[in-house]
């Protein structure tokens, strides 16, 4: 038997799926801490708090960290505000369905709503 040889092309660098990490691209981060947070603060009622990039509160079945969330006086998340580049993707639709199945209202801010 002849030994097999393989040739690998080394011209293209490896593709990195998300070079900005879990927090997202700089424009996404700017909306999370800017417009998305302001929207959450404006919708929060007295006694409610706004959390940014922290785990969902009071719903042990959800292991997500929404961009911004409004937590009621009872310590449970009542509304989530997500800044999403692809609001019609299956991943995002599944995320919304998960929130809504637990009684959490979800609002999506698409790129057209992000501030320049």
Secondary structure, DSSP 8 states (H G I E B T S, - for coil): ----------SS----S-TT-TT--HHHHHHIIIIIHHHHHHH--TT-EEEES---SS-TT-----SEEEE-TTS-EEEEEEE-S-TTSHHHHHHHHHHHHTT-EEEEE-GGGS--
